[in-house]
Amino acid sequence: MAFRLTSAPFVRPRNLGFLPSLCAIWSGTRSRNLSTDYSVAQSIYNTNHDEIEEPLKTQFFLDNKFVDSKSSTWNKVLDPATNNVVTLVPDCTNAELVAAVDSAEQAFKSWRRTTVLTRQQIMFNFVQLIRRDWDRLAASIVVEQGKTFADARGDVLRGLQVAETACGVTSQLTGELLEVSTDMETRNYREPLGVVAAICPFNFPAMIPLWCLPPAIITGNTIVMKPSEKDPGAAMILAELAKEAGVPDGVFNIVHGTRDSVDFILDEPRIKAISFVGSDAAGGYIYSRGCANGKRVQANLGAKNHAILLPDASKTHALNAVAGAAFGAAGQRCMAVSVLVTVGSTDGWIPDLISMAQKLVVTGGFEPDADLGPVITPQSRERIENLIQSAADEGATVDLDGRGYRPEKFPNGNFVGPTIITGVKPGMKAYETEIFGPVLVVVSVDSLDEAIKLVNSNRYGNGVALFTQSGSAAAKFQREIDAGQVGINVPIPVPLPMFSFTGNKGSFLGDLNFYGKSGLEFYTRPKTVTSLWRSADAAEAEKASVNMPTQS
């Protein structure tokens, strides 16, 4: 099956090098001897999960060039639907990591002086190119991350919206001016930080890089990005598009690796700020070590998002919304609904929810009827299945069990079917732990007050949703609930990027959050200039002196 591009066909720019991690998605036949001057024009991508006979090595991106790593350590990128090798990703050497920062540091000297209008025009170009190659990015995500094609397109879209909003920087970064005394004024404006870094997760290979790249560079910074070693392809495509858009050499560099590469970013003194999205353990480590080294850090961590059903809610809408938010993307979203709180009689709606979940198609992401794909690795599947078992061991009931699910066409993939567990109580491992899979645990309470208390007692604060037709109940809920992103009849209330992502409590570390106004503030720092230009001096200068000069 093939998906046709929605816009002009992709023409690969010359002298950029071949992007190895995308070797699975070129359509038709291709030469096995691809040169670094590879150029192709085509409008259809080969969208399947076939085994790649000769997986190539992903390069790193330095000074707007794809460069072969000299690393001796390589990580396999596996197609989660088959566990076939897609590409190999290096642990960049220390010299390669240093070179990336050298490049970014050098580029900052001129990039910071580039006018905001020039940077804005480049961002306009970048947005256009992402739209042009939307399906190409999505196909890479399906192959490396496992999402369905439709969901992968949504991944790109939510990042694209951040880039589009960044184009409005000319009205978002205006300064302030006040005459504070006679002939004296104070001017306040924001300046870029310098070299910044982004450490990106596997679950949103396009969106999270685009949460970081556009606001960082449009404000005058340069950036070193480390995509996940599990699915770097989308970030590499974005690097290629950034160059085509006109981003100068060194403004955007990409390195690869695991723990050592992260530690380098945390310890390198020339990197002034770090953006991170990922797990609690990694985020806590990155925040602590980064801050100890004097860096500004924003870190999105884990979540346990609740959806609350009130008896007056629109049943069909609520159950459809919960099913989509719980099982979409195989539950691998930090904003996935992972806890359903039934209030009063709504516990009787569970059989209908189970029926909806049973109709969802679990298969490879390129299949035309796919509703959700695999989880990222066999280890993730095993962890999810163990957490399901822990709920049963602690007295809950697994009403819909997705363990052991194997699509006939993809018997070797990392699949977990939709799972619904009732009778769950706070304190159970399945309730307290972020499962990060297509698993919905159900907690039953008697009132809205009990539901609010339950949510507020949870250590996480990313998001929460209430389903009701009562305006007064909704008003009470949004006043009293302690979570950063609140949805009223909206299951995943992530704001569009004219606002900021606002997770809180144990879901976020830092003072300034991602994108929106907070994002622009994160990548800049204020400067005030107080000037005195005396009017009297100007008046004296208006009359020329005709007297003989003296030495006094």
N, C-alpha and C positions, 0 to 999 in steps of 0.2 A: 504494500500500500504506500502511496506517496501523497504528501501534502504540497500543494502548489503555493508558492510565495504570494503574498497579498499585494505586493508592489513590484517594483522593477527587479529583474534578476540580479543576483550578486555577481559583481565582477571583481575578482581578487586584484588588489593593487600590486604593482610590480615591486620586486626587491624587498618584500616583507618576510619572505621565508614561508615555508609550508607549516601550518599549524597541526602538529601530529595528533593531538588528542581528538581531532575532528575527523580522523581518517575513516571512521565508521559511517559518516553521514553523507559523503559525496555520492551522487547518484551515477548510475551507468558504470562504465568501465573507467579505470584510471591507471596511469602508469605506475609501476612499482619503483621507478627511479625518479622520484620527484625531486626537482632541484629547488634551490632557494629562490629562484625566479619563477616560481609556479604561478601561472595565470589561467583562470578558468571563468567562463561565463555560462551559467546554467540557471534554470528556474525551478527544477524539481530536485528534491533531496531524497536519497535512499533512506527511508525510515523503517528500519527493521532491526532486529536484534541478532543478526547473523554473526558468527564467529569471525574475527579478523585474523587472517592467516599470519600476518607479519606486523604486530603492533609496533608502532613507532614511539620514540621518546619525545615527551613534551619538553620544549625549550623554556628558558626564562626570557624576560622581556627587559631589555636594557637600552637606553638611548634610542628608543623607537625601532629597535631591531630584535628579532627572535634569535637567541643565542644558545648554542649547544652547551649544556652544563658539563663540567669536568668531574662531576660527582662520582663517587664509587658506590653510592647508596641510592637505590631507586625503589619507589613505591608503586605497586600495581594499582591501576584504576580499573575496577571491575564493573561491568554492566550488571546492575542489581537483578535484572530479570533473568539472567543466565549464568552470572558469575564468570563470563568470558572476559579475558583481558582486553581492555580498550586501548590503553596507552600506559607508559611508564613515566612517573613523575620523580624528579630528582630531589634529594635533600641538598639544596644548594650549598656549595662550599663557602667557607668563611670569606674567601677572597671575592666570591660572587656577591655575597651579601654586602660586603663593604663597597664594592663597585656600584651597587644599586643606590646606596646612600650617597656616595661620592657624586654620582650623576644627578641625583635629586638636589643635593646641596648646591652644585654648580648651576643647575637650571633655575633655582630659586632666585638667584641674583638678578636675572633679567625678567623672569616671569612675574615677580612681585611688582616690577615697574611697568609691566604691560597694562595698558588701560583697561578699565572694567568693560568698556564697549567692545574691545577686541576679544576679551575673554568671553563675553556674552555671545558674540558672533560664532566663536568656535563651539560654544555649547549648543547654539541653534543647529549647527552642522551635525554635531554628535547626536542630537535627538533625531534628526532626519535619518541618519545612518542606522540607528537602532531600529527605527520603524521599518526601514528597508530590509534589514536582516533579521527581523523579528522571528521568523520561522526557523532560520538557521540557528539562532541562539536557543530557541525552544528545542530543536532536534538534539543539540548537544546536551541539554539538560536531561532529556529523556534517556539518552544513551548512558550518561555517566551517573545520574542521580536516581533515575527510575520513575519520575513523575509521569503522569499521563500527558499527552501532547497538549491538550487543552489547559491543564493546570500549569504546565511549563510556560505556555504563552502568558498566563496570568502572572507567573513569577517575573517575566520580563516586563510586563505592563506596570507592575507596582514599582519597579525600579525606574522605568522610563518616566513615570510621573514625577519622581524626584528630580530627574534631569530637566524635565520641562519646567518645573517650578523654579529650579536654579536659574533659569533664563531670566527670571524677574529680579535678579540681584541688583539692578540699577535703582529699584525702588525699595529694596530691603536693606541696603547697607548705607543709606544716607545718614550723615552725621548730624550733630547738633551744634548750635552757635548761640551764645548769649553775651550781650554787652554787660559785663559785671561791674564796671566802674567807668568813670569818665575816660573815654579814649582807650579803654581796656576791654578786650573780649576774650572769652574762653571758647575754644573749639574742641569738640569731642568727636572722634571717629575711630574706626576699627581697622587694625592691620592684621595681615596674615601671620601665622606662627612660624612658618618655615617648612621643614621637612616633617611630614606626618605619616602615620602608618595605619593600615587596616588589616586585621586578622579575621578572615571570613569563614563562615561555617559551611557545611555540606548541604544543608537543607534548602537554601535559597542561593543557588550559584550565580544568578544574575542580579537579583533584587538587592542583596546585601552589599555587593561591590558598588552598586549604583546608589545605595544609601550614603556611601562614603565618597566616591570619586567626584561627582558633580559639585557638591558643596565645598569640598576641599580645594579643588583647583580653581573654581570660579571666584573664590575669595583670595586667590593669589598664592596658595600653598603648592608645594610639590608633594607627591605621595608615593610611598612604597607599599605595595599590596602583596599579602600572602593569601592566595585562595586556599580552600581546603585541598589537601592532597588527595581527597577522594573524588573530586570532580572539578578540576581547574579549567575545563574547556571554555565555559561561558566567559570567565574573566579574561581569558586569552583572546577571545573574539572581541571583547570590549576594548582591549588594548589596541588591537588592529584598527578598530573603528575610530578610536581616539586619535591615532596618528592620521588617519584619512581625514578626520574632521579639522586637523590643523593644530593639535596639541603639540607643542615643541618637544624636541629631544630632552629626555630627562625629567619632564614634568610628571610622567606616570611610568613607574617601573614595577615589574612583577617578579617576585622571588617565590621559591617553593621550599617545602620542607615540613618538618614536624617540630619536635621539642626544641632542638638546637636553634632552628631558625626563629622560633618564637622568643627564645631567650636572647638572641642577638638583638631583636627588635626592642625588647624590654630594656636592654642594657646600653644600647648605642646612644651616646649623649646627644648626637645631632638630631635624633628623632624627638620632636617636641610633644607629640600627642599620639594616642593610640585609640582606635575604634575596634571594638570586639563584640561579636555575637556568638554565643555558644553555651556550653554547659556550665553548671555551678562551679565545679571544681576548677575547670580551666579559667573561667572568668574571675573567680576569687584570686587565683594565683596571678593572673595577668594584672588585675587591678592593684593588688598589694605590691608586687615587685615593680610595676610601672610607676606607681605613685612614690614608692621609696626612692626611685631614681629621678624624681622631680618632674615626671611627665604628667600631662593632662590625660585622663583615661575615661572613656565611656564604655560601659560593659553591660550588654543585655544578657541575662542569665536564663534560668529555667522558669517554668510556670506550671500552674495547676488551675486552669481557667474553668469556672463554674457557669453553668446555664441553669436558670431557675424558672420553673414552670408554675404559673399561678392558674387556678381552675378557670378563670375567665379568659385565658389566652385563646387565640385562634389556634385550634389544635393542629390543623393541617399545616399551617405556616410554621408553627413552632417545631413540630416534629421533623419537617423537611429541613428546616434551618439547622437543627441540632444534628441530624444525620450527616448533613454536608460538612458541618464544622468539626464533627468528631472524627469522621473517617476520610475526608478529603486529604490528599497528599499523604495517604497512609498514616495520618496522625502526626506527621513529622513537621509540625509547625509550633512555634512557641506560643501562638495564639489559638491553637486548636482547643475546642471544647473537650475537656477530658473528664469533667464531673457534671453529671446531670442531677439537679436537686428537684425532686418532685415535692410539691406542696399539696397537702391534703389529698383530694381525690385524683390528682393527676398521676399518682402511681399506677392507676388503672390504664394509663396510656402506653405503658411499656410494651405490651404485646403488639400494638400497632407500630411502634418504633422498631421492634425486632423484625417485623414483616418488611418494613422499608429497608432495613440494613441487609436483609437476606437477598434483596433484589439487586444489590450493588454488584457490579462485575469487577472482579479482581483479576488482573492479567497484565501483560506487558503494555507499556505506555503508548506504543504505536498502534495497538489494536483499536479499531474504530469504535468499539462499544465499551472501552475501558473506563471505569469510574475511579479506581485507585490501583496503583501499581505496587511494587515491592518496597520493602524497607531497604535501607542503604547497604547493610552487610549481613552475612550470616550471624555474626556476633550480636548485632542488634536484634535480629529475629529471635535468637536464643534468649536474650535478656528479656524481651517482651513476653515470650512464652513462659518464662520463669516467674515473672510478675503476675501473670494470669493465674498460674498455679498457686502462688502465694495467697491470692485472694480466696481461692477455694479452700486452702489449708486453714485459713483464719475464719472460716465460717460463712463467707459470701457465696452466692450462687452464680455460676457462669451460665447465663440463660442462652447466650449465643457465643459459641466457641470457635474462634478463627484459627486455632492452633493446628498445625499440620496441613495447612491449605497448600495444595500443589496444582496450579493450572495445568491442564493436559499438555498445552503447547510449551510451557516453561517449567518443567519439573525440577530444574536445578536453581530456580530463583529464590529470593529471600522474601517469600510471601507470607503474610499474616492476614487472615480474613477479618472482617468487622467483628468485634467482640463486645458484648454487653454483659456487665456484671452487676447484679442487684444485691441488696442487703449489705452494702458496704458501709463501714463506720469509720469515723476519724480515728486515727491511730493505726489502721491497717496499712500494710506496706503499699498496697495498690492505690490507696488514697493519698498517702503522704509523698509518694515518689512520682516524679515526672516520667511517665511510661514512654512517651515519644513513639507511639505506635497507634494503630487503629483500634483503640480500646477505650470504651466509655464505661466509667463506674457510676453507679446510681446510688444516691443517698436520699432517703425519704425523711421529710420533716412535716410538722403540722401547721406551720404559719410562716408568713413572710419574715417576721422578726427572728424566728429560728434560722431561716435561710441566711439572713444578713449576718447573724452572729457566727454561723458556720463559715461563711466566706471571709469575714474579718479575722477569724482565728487562724486562717491558713497563712503560712509564712510567705507565700507568693502574692504578687499584686499586679500581674500583667494585665489581665482583662477579666470581665464578667459580663453576663447578659441576663436580662430579665424579659420574660415573655408574659405580657398582660395587655388587657384592653382598658385598664384603669389608670387614668392620668394621676390620680392621687397616690396610688401605689407606686407608680413610676417616679413621682416626685420624691416620695419618702425614700425610695431605694437609692436614687442617685445622690441624695443628701447624706445618707448614712453609710453607704458602702465604702469600704477602704480598698479600692483598686484603681489603677491608673487609667484604664480605658473601659468605659462603661457603655454597654449596648442596651438600648430599649427596643426590643423586637428585632435586634440586629445581633447575629451570633458571633461575628468576629469584628469587633468595633475598632479596627485599626484606622486611624484618621488618615485622610489624604494629606499629601506633603505640604500643603499650605499651613497645616498644623504640625505638631511634633509627635513622635511616638512617645507615649507617656507611661510606660510600665513603672511600677514602684515597688516598695517593700523589698522582699528578697529576689525580685526579678530584675533589679537594676542596681548597678554601682556607678556612682559618679554624680556630678551636679548638673550637667548639661546633656540632654538626650539627643536622639538621632533626628536628623533632617528638620525642616521647618525653621522657625526662628532660633530654636535651641541649637540646631545643627550649625547654623551660620555663626552663632556666638561661640560654639565649641571650637571652630576652626579659626577664630580671630581673637584678638585681645584689644582692649580699649587703649587709646592714647588721648591725652588732653594737651592742648597747646594754648597757653595764655600769652597774649600779645599786647604791648603798649605802643601805640603810635600817637604821639601827642599832637593835637590840633595846632598848638602854638608853634611847633616845629615846622609844620607845613606852611603856616602864615609867614614865618620868618624867611622861608626859602623862596617865597614868591618875588621878593625884591632883590635884584642883583646889587652887590657891593662894588662901588667904584673907588674906594679908598686904597691907598698904597698898602700892600700886604705887609704884615709884620710877623716876627717870629714868636710873638707871645700867644 
